[in-house]
Every structure is written in C-alpha cells, then in structure tokens.
Amino acid sequence: MSVKYGLVAAISVGLIVGCVSTGPGALSQPPSTEEVNAATTVNLPIAVSGVYGERDYANGIDLKITYRNIDKSRTIKYVTFDVSLLNAVGDVVNGEISHHSKKLLEATGPIKPNEMIWGAFNGWPKAIYHSNAVSVQINAIKVEFMNGDKTDYIKVNGLLSMKGDIG
C-alpha cells in the first residue's frame, strides 16, 4: 500500500471513529469523555451515549437509551426521561394514539455509581406510536437517588447524544 492510500485510509477511519453515532450502534457504546463532560456541565448525574427508536409494522416505536451513572457516590433509584419525537423537518409530533407531544420514560434502579445501562438490552416497548417520526430527542432528565436526594428536570436539548434515529 502506498503512503498516499495509507493516509487516506487512516483519515477515513479517524473520521468514522470520531463521529457520534445516532443509530442502533450508539446503544453499544459507553459514554465518551465528551458526553460525560457535557452531562457534568449541566449537573446531570448520568451521561447518555445513545438514543434509538425502532418502529414495528403498526408504527409502535420501541425506545432505547444507553447511559451511565456518573455520580461518584450515590446509587440511583429512578431516572425519568422526558422525550419527544421529531418528523423529517425537525418538528415535534404528537403520538397518534396518545396525542401528546412528550412521553415520560421511567427507569428503575438501583443503578450503582459508574454502572452502565445498555439500551440494546433494556428499553420501553411501544412507548409511542407515530407513522412519520424519524428521530427521538431527550428534552430533560430527572434523577432520584436511593438516599432520597432528587434533581429537578434538567434540560438537555442540544447536548451531545441526546437525539437519535428511528429505524
């Protein structure tokens, strides 16, 4: 292999590895340093690395989220994700059955410090129905700890990895 082609291959691999994945592959990756730093900047005790929705034949969408408890000392009791679906032009759409623009997804712990929750193995089946939603976004996250401490909903729109595709 010539140096020229070797350099092109190395740059291509670097670009692919450096990209944030929004498809089902994102569910199998732990939060990156950038994702942990983004969560830390808004005092969020979890770092999200992947969000994905999978549509069935009746337009029911299974929602999956991969995240880690980045609080160093407290075990999480509950995590609540406030999510919305978006159409191809980025507008929030209402569920076709619920007619609501938001869905609250609750995960029950205990989730120990530094523990991962893998979206590929967990999730919310048929969380919402919509025929032309193309992506899901997390709007805000609320956390309750085993010791009784709680966060209010922390807005996370626009943070790294808070939006994913629907396949």
Residue frames as qw, qx, qy, qz and C-alpha x, y, z in Angstrom:
[[0.000, 0.891, 0.453, 0.000, 0.00, 0.00, 0.00],
 [0.405, 0.480, -0.040, 0.777, 1.37, 3.36, -0.92],
 [0.209, -0.200, -0.460, 0.839, 1.76, 6.14, 1.62],
 [0.269, -0.082, -0.205, -0.938, -0.93, 8.14, -0.19],
 [0.627, -0.282, -0.581, -0.436, -3.59, 5.40, 0.14],
 [0.533, -0.237, -0.683, 0.440, -2.50, 4.58, 3.69],
 [0.054, -0.072, -0.274, 0.957, -3.00, 8.20, 4.71],
 [0.469, -0.160, -0.334, -0.802, -6.45, 8.33, 3.08],
 [0.658, -0.277, -0.695, -0.087, -7.46, 5.12, 4.88],
 [0.402, -0.194, -0.583, 0.679, -6.18, 6.43, 8.24],
 [0.149, -0.009, 0.076, -0.986, -8.05, 9.73, 7.85],
 [0.569, -0.210, -0.517, -0.605, -11.24, 7.90, 6.83],
 [0.610, -0.295, -0.711, 0.191, -11.08, 5.59, 9.85],
 [0.234, -0.125, -0.419, 0.869, -10.40, 8.58, 12.12],
 [0.323, -0.105, -0.136, -0.931, -13.44, 10.40, 10.80],
 [0.655, -0.262, -0.606, -0.367, -15.69, 7.37, 11.19],
 [0.561, -0.250, -0.661, 0.431, -14.47, 6.58, 14.71],
 [0.151, -0.075, -0.294, 0.941, -14.75, 10.24, 15.76],
 [0.350, -0.291, -0.376, -0.807, -18.36, 10.63, 14.63],
 [0.407, -0.015, 0.640, -0.652, -21.22, 10.46, 17.11],
 [0.142, -0.148, -0.915, -0.348, -23.39, 7.51, 16.16],
 [0.463, -0.017, 0.233, -0.855, -27.16, 8.01, 16.28],
 [0.729, 0.040, -0.529, -0.434, -28.27, 4.59, 15.01],
 [0.910, -0.361, -0.133, -0.155, -28.55, 1.28, 16.86],
 [0.747, 0.238, -0.369, 0.499, -24.74, 1.09, 17.09],
 [0.043, -0.609, 0.294, -0.736, -24.79, 4.01, 19.55],
 [0.785, -0.482, -0.016, -0.388, -26.55, 1.75, 22.06],
 [0.956, -0.095, -0.163, 0.223, -23.47, -0.47, 22.37],
 [0.484, 0.452, -0.263, 0.702, -21.02, 2.32, 23.24],
 [0.442, -0.600, -0.453, 0.489, -20.32, 3.66, 26.74],
 [0.061, 0.989, 0.126, -0.052, -20.43, 7.44, 27.15],
 [0.657, 0.428, -0.113, 0.610, -17.36, 9.17, 25.74],
 [0.409, -0.266, -0.298, 0.820, -15.32, 11.74, 27.64],
 [0.064, -0.167, -0.229, -0.957, -17.15, 14.46, 25.68],
 [0.504, -0.478, -0.569, -0.441, -20.56, 13.03, 26.66],
 [0.590, -0.464, -0.515, 0.413, -19.54, 12.82, 30.33],
 [0.273, -0.120, -0.099, 0.949, -18.21, 16.40, 30.21],
 [0.233, -0.339, -0.401, -0.818, -21.45, 17.62, 28.57],
 [0.587, -0.548, -0.584, -0.119, -23.52, 15.99, 31.33],
 [0.549, -0.339, -0.382, 0.662, -21.25, 17.42, 34.02],
 [0.138, 0.151, 0.079, 0.976, -21.63, 20.98, 32.69],
 [0.454, -0.405, -0.267, -0.748, -25.38, 20.89, 33.40],
 [0.311, -0.320, 0.700, -0.557, -25.01, 18.96, 36.72],
 [0.866, 0.050, -0.229, -0.442, -26.59, 15.85, 35.25],
 [0.532, -0.496, 0.672, -0.138, -25.69, 12.71, 37.26],
 [0.808, 0.161, 0.554, 0.120, -25.95, 10.44, 34.21],
 [0.053, 0.539, -0.514, -0.665, -24.17, 10.54, 30.85],
 [0.798, 0.415, 0.354, -0.255, -26.10, 9.36, 27.79],
 [0.253, -0.415, 0.679, 0.550, -24.27, 7.72, 24.90],
 [0.058, -0.063, -0.813, -0.575, -27.11, 6.51, 22.70],
 [0.496, 0.337, 0.435, -0.672, -30.78, 7.07, 21.94],
 [0.121, 0.099, -0.809, -0.566, -32.59, 4.97, 19.36],
 [0.648, 0.201, 0.382, -0.627, -36.14, 4.12, 18.33],
 [0.044, -0.079, 0.920, 0.381, -37.24, 1.06, 16.41],
 [0.582, 0.150, 0.013, -0.799, -40.59, 1.09, 14.61],
 [0.404, 0.084, 0.911, -0.010, -42.78, -2.02, 14.21],
 [0.101, 0.295, 0.766, 0.562, -45.32, -2.80, 11.49],
 [0.147, -0.778, -0.607, -0.071, -48.09, -0.92, 13.38],
 [0.181, 0.735, -0.073, 0.650, -45.91, 2.21, 13.90],
 [0.699, -0.714, -0.044, 0.020, -45.28, 1.38, 17.56],
 [0.422, 0.711, -0.418, 0.378, -41.84, 2.70, 18.46],
 [0.836, -0.409, -0.221, 0.290, -39.61, 0.92, 20.97],
 [0.084, 0.919, -0.246, 0.297, -37.35, 3.49, 22.63],
 [0.895, -0.192, -0.174, 0.364, -33.90, 2.60, 23.92],
 [0.004, 0.933, -0.246, 0.262, -31.32, 4.69, 25.79],
 [0.831, -0.027, -0.336, 0.442, -27.78, 3.79, 26.87],
 [0.111, -0.862, 0.172, -0.464, -26.39, 5.72, 29.85],
 [0.641, 0.012, -0.587, 0.494, -24.06, 5.59, 32.85],
 [0.476, -0.856, -0.201, 0.026, -24.44, 6.78, 36.44],
 [0.549, 0.496, -0.250, 0.625, -21.55, 9.27, 36.68],
 [0.451, -0.779, 0.167, -0.401, -22.31, 10.27, 40.27],
 [0.394, 0.460, -0.744, 0.282, -19.30, 9.02, 42.22],
 [0.031, -0.157, 0.806, -0.570, -21.07, 8.20, 45.50],
 [0.548, 0.136, 0.426, -0.707, -24.85, 7.87, 45.10],
 [0.190, 0.156, 0.940, 0.235, -26.91, 4.97, 43.79],
 [0.347, 0.008, -0.260, -0.901, -29.80, 5.94, 41.52],
 [0.407, 0.229, 0.788, -0.402, -33.31, 4.78, 42.39],
 [0.525, 0.665, 0.531, -0.031, -35.20, 6.23, 39.36],
 [0.176, -0.246, 0.364, 0.881, -34.33, 8.03, 36.14],
 [0.439, 0.686, 0.538, -0.217, -37.10, 9.78, 34.19],
 [0.288, -0.068, 0.487, 0.822, -36.50, 10.80, 30.58],
 [0.397, 0.694, 0.305, -0.518, -38.79, 13.42, 29.00],
 [0.364, -0.092, 0.692, 0.617, -38.68, 12.58, 25.26],
 [0.519, 0.617, 0.132, -0.576, -40.28, 13.84, 22.04],
 [0.674, 0.233, 0.597, 0.367, -40.47, 12.50, 18.51],
 [0.073, 0.638, -0.207, -0.738, -39.46, 14.64, 15.52],
 [0.775, 0.548, 0.311, -0.054, -40.51, 14.48, 11.88],
 [0.766, 0.255, 0.216, 0.549, -38.20, 14.88, 8.87],
 [0.226, 0.746, 0.042, 0.624, -38.17, 18.70, 9.12],
 [0.336, 0.150, -0.565, 0.739, -37.41, 18.71, 12.85],
 [0.466, -0.410, -0.001, -0.784, -40.89, 19.50, 14.17],
 [0.207, -0.068, 0.869, -0.444, -42.10, 17.80, 17.35],
 [0.502, -0.143, -0.611, -0.594, -45.00, 15.47, 16.54],
 [0.623, -0.261, 0.412, -0.612, -47.82, 14.19, 18.75],
 [0.222, -0.064, 0.973, 0.003, -48.29, 10.49, 19.33],
 [0.358, -0.097, -0.606, -0.704, -51.01, 9.09, 17.07],
 [0.509, -0.433, -0.742, -0.051, -52.77, 7.34, 19.96],
 [0.410, -0.477, -0.479, 0.613, -51.88, 9.48, 22.99],
 [0.183, 0.859, 0.282, 0.385, -51.99, 12.81, 21.11],
 [0.465, -0.845, 0.068, 0.253, -49.24, 14.07, 23.43],
 [0.493, 0.807, -0.290, 0.145, -46.04, 15.69, 22.21],
 [0.004, -0.611, 0.722, -0.325, -43.95, 14.33, 25.11],
 [0.891, -0.192, -0.395, -0.110, -43.51, 10.94, 26.71],
 [0.331, -0.709, 0.547, -0.298, -42.05, 10.29, 30.16],
 [0.847, 0.148, -0.510, 0.029, -39.93, 7.14, 30.30],
 [0.496, -0.715, 0.396, -0.294, -39.01, 5.87, 33.76],
 [0.693, 0.265, -0.648, 0.171, -36.15, 3.50, 34.55],
 [0.723, -0.646, 0.078, -0.233, -35.97, 1.82, 37.94],
 [0.186, 0.644, -0.707, 0.225, -32.66, 1.10, 39.65],
 [0.383, -0.835, 0.161, 0.361, -30.76, 0.51, 41.67],
 [0.695, 0.635, -0.070, 0.330, -28.06, 1.89, 39.39],
 [0.703, -0.554, -0.026, 0.446, -24.77, 1.99, 41.25],
 [0.015, -0.880, 0.271, 0.391, -22.07, 4.63, 40.71],
 [0.007, 0.532, -0.715, -0.453, -20.32, 4.09, 37.34],
 [0.513, 0.195, 0.836, -0.022, -22.86, 1.39, 36.35],
 [0.158, 0.153, -0.554, -0.803, -23.93, 1.22, 32.71],
 [0.607, 0.384, 0.580, -0.385, -27.48, 0.67, 31.50],
 [0.178, -0.148, 0.734, 0.638, -27.30, -0.75, 27.98],
 [0.525, 0.344, 0.056, -0.776, -30.15, 0.38, 25.71],
 [0.442, 0.243, -0.761, -0.408, -29.70, -2.64, 23.45],
 [0.321, -0.125, -0.928, 0.140, -30.97, -4.88, 26.28],
 [0.022, -0.500, -0.625, 0.598, -33.38, -2.50, 28.01],
 [0.033, -0.104, -0.348, -0.931, -35.94, -0.02, 26.88],
 [0.403, 0.320, 0.467, -0.719, -39.56, 0.92, 26.59],
 [0.204, 0.193, 0.859, 0.428, -41.50, -1.23, 24.10],
 [0.002, -0.636, -0.639, -0.433, -44.24, 0.51, 22.10],
 [0.256, -0.366, -0.374, 0.813, -43.62, 3.71, 24.07],
 [0.284, 0.591, 0.095, -0.749, -45.33, 5.84, 21.44],
 [0.590, 0.395, 0.661, 0.241, -46.95, 5.41, 18.04],
 [0.221, 0.794, -0.065, -0.563, -46.27, 7.58, 15.01],
 [0.842, 0.405, 0.333, 0.126, -46.02, 6.83, 11.29],
 [0.580, 0.713, -0.012, 0.393, -43.65, 9.56, 10.11],
 [0.426, -0.862, 0.270, 0.048, -41.41, 10.33, 13.10],
 [0.776, 0.506, -0.311, 0.214, -37.76, 9.95, 12.06],
 [0.421, 0.318, -0.580, 0.620, -35.92, 10.75, 15.30],
 [0.599, -0.692, -0.403, 0.013, -36.31, 10.86, 19.05],
 [0.262, 0.556, -0.347, 0.709, -34.84, 13.52, 21.34],
 [0.506, -0.485, -0.585, 0.408, -34.41, 13.68, 25.09],
 [0.023, -0.828, -0.142, -0.542, -35.68, 17.06, 26.32],
 [0.287, -0.672, 0.430, -0.531, -34.97, 16.73, 30.04],
 [0.680, -0.022, -0.717, 0.151, -33.88, 14.17, 32.63],
 [0.503, -0.650, 0.240, -0.516, -34.84, 13.83, 36.30],
 [0.593, 0.164, -0.753, 0.233, -32.97, 11.57, 38.75],
 [0.651, -0.628, 0.136, -0.404, -33.90, 10.30, 42.20],
 [0.321, 0.447, -0.791, 0.265, -31.27, 8.64, 44.40],
 [0.642, -0.276, -0.713, 0.057, -31.66, 5.83, 46.93],
 [0.341, -0.187, -0.521, 0.760, -30.79, 8.26, 49.77],
 [0.047, 0.775, 0.564, -0.281, -33.78, 10.48, 48.88],
 [0.104, -0.518, 0.224, 0.819, -31.85, 13.20, 47.00],
 [0.550, 0.611, 0.563, 0.085, -33.54, 14.34, 43.77],
 [0.195, -0.131, 0.299, 0.925, -32.79, 16.57, 40.82],
 [0.496, 0.586, 0.236, -0.596, -35.41, 18.68, 39.13],
 [0.782, 0.507, 0.317, 0.174, -35.84, 18.08, 35.41],
 [0.324, -0.592, 0.359, 0.645, -32.55, 19.12, 33.83],
 [0.639, 0.718, 0.044, -0.271, -32.95, 20.40, 30.27],
 [0.604, -0.333, 0.596, 0.411, -30.61, 18.56, 27.92],
 [0.646, 0.720, 0.254, -0.017, -31.79, 19.69, 24.44],
 [0.401, 0.872, -0.264, 0.091, -28.79, 20.10, 22.20],
 [0.457, -0.639, 0.618, 0.004, -26.35, 18.21, 24.43],
 [0.254, 0.426, -0.831, -0.252, -24.22, 15.55, 22.79],
 [0.196, -0.013, -0.979, -0.063, -26.04, 12.22, 22.18],
 [0.300, 0.255, 0.612, -0.686, -29.47, 13.38, 23.34],
 [0.658, 0.463, -0.022, -0.593, -31.02, 12.74, 19.91],
 [0.341, -0.204, 0.884, 0.244, -31.18, 9.54, 17.88],
 [0.360, 0.122, -0.618, -0.688, -32.71, 7.99, 14.79],
 [0.735, 0.092, 0.506, -0.442, -35.82, 5.88, 14.46],
 [0.052, 0.307, -0.847, -0.431, -35.24, 2.84, 12.27]]
